[in-house]
C-alpha cells in the first residue's frame, strides 16, 4: 500500500471543483476501523478541513481502510 505522507494513516485526496476542474491535493488521516469507507473519508476531511471544501468532489485512489477501494464522493 502506498501513502502520501510519512504517517502511515495519512492518505492522498484530490479535490475537484463542481465544474470538474482539479483544485488541490490534500492529506488526511483516516479511521481504519470505521465500517463505512465513505463515512470514514468524509469524517477525515471534515476533521482536518471543517469548511474549506464543501461541495467539491473528493477522489481517493488508495484509502487506508480495511475495505480499501478507490473512492469518489462529494464533500458535505
C-alpha positions as CSV (number, residue, x, y, z in Angstrom):
1,X,0.0,0.0,0.0
2,X,1.4,3.4,-0.9
3,X,0.9,6.5,1.2
4,X,1.0,10.3,0.7
5,X,2.9,11.2,3.8
6,X,5.3,9.7,6.3
7,X,2.4,9.0,8.7
8,X,1.0,5.6,7.6
9,X,-2.6,6.7,8.3
10,X,-2.4,9.7,6.0
11,X,-3.8,9.4,2.6
12,X,-3.8,11.5,-0.6
13,X,-7.1,13.1,-1.6
14,X,-7.5,15.1,-4.8
15,X,-10.2,17.7,-4.8
16,X,-12.2,18.9,-7.8
17,X,-14.4,22.0,-8.2
18,X,-18.1,21.3,-9.1
19,X,-17.2,22.2,-12.7
20,X,-14.8,19.2,-12.7
21,X,-11.6,21.2,-12.7
22,X,-8.8,20.0,-10.4
23,X,-8.5,22.3,-7.4
24,X,-5.9,20.8,-4.9
25,X,-4.4,17.8,-3.3
26,X,-4.7,17.3,0.5
27,X,-3.5,14.8,3.0
28,X,-5.9,13.5,5.7
29,X,-5.8,10.8,8.4
30,X,-8.4,8.1,8.0
31,X,-10.0,6.0,10.7
32,X,-9.1,2.4,9.8
33,X,-11.8,0.8,11.9
34,X,-15.0,2.7,10.8
35,X,-17.1,0.1,8.9
36,X,-18.0,2.5,6.1
37,X,-15.1,3.6,3.9
38,X,-17.2,6.6,2.6
39,X,-18.1,7.9,6.1
40,X,-14.5,7.4,7.2
41,X,-13.2,9.6,4.3
42,X,-16.0,12.2,4.9
43,X,-15.1,12.4,8.6
44,X,-11.3,12.7,7.9
45,X,-11.8,15.6,5.5
46,X,-14.2,17.4,7.9
47,X,-11.9,16.9,10.9
48,X,-8.9,18.5,9.2
49,X,-10.7,21.0,6.9
50,X,-14.1,21.8,8.5
51,X,-15.5,24.2,5.9
52,X,-12.9,24.7,3.2
53,X,-14.0,22.1,0.6
54,X,-17.8,21.7,1.0
55,X,-19.5,20.8,-2.4
56,X,-16.2,19.7,-4.0
57,X,-15.6,16.2,-5.3
58,X,-13.0,14.2,-3.4
59,X,-11.1,11.4,-5.1
60,X,-9.0,9.0,-3.1
61,X,-7.3,6.1,-5.0
62,X,-5.6,4.4,-2.1
63,X,-7.6,4.9,1.1
64,X,-6.2,3.4,4.3
65,X,-9.1,1.2,5.3
66,X,-9.8,-2.5,5.9
67,X,-12.3,-2.5,2.9
68,X,-9.9,-0.4,0.7
69,X,-11.0,0.5,-2.8
70,X,-10.9,3.8,-4.8
71,X,-13.5,6.3,-3.5
72,X,-15.1,9.3,-5.1
73,X,-17.6,11.4,-3.2
74,X,-19.0,14.9,-2.7
75,X,-17.7,16.6,0.4
76,X,-20.6,17.6,2.7
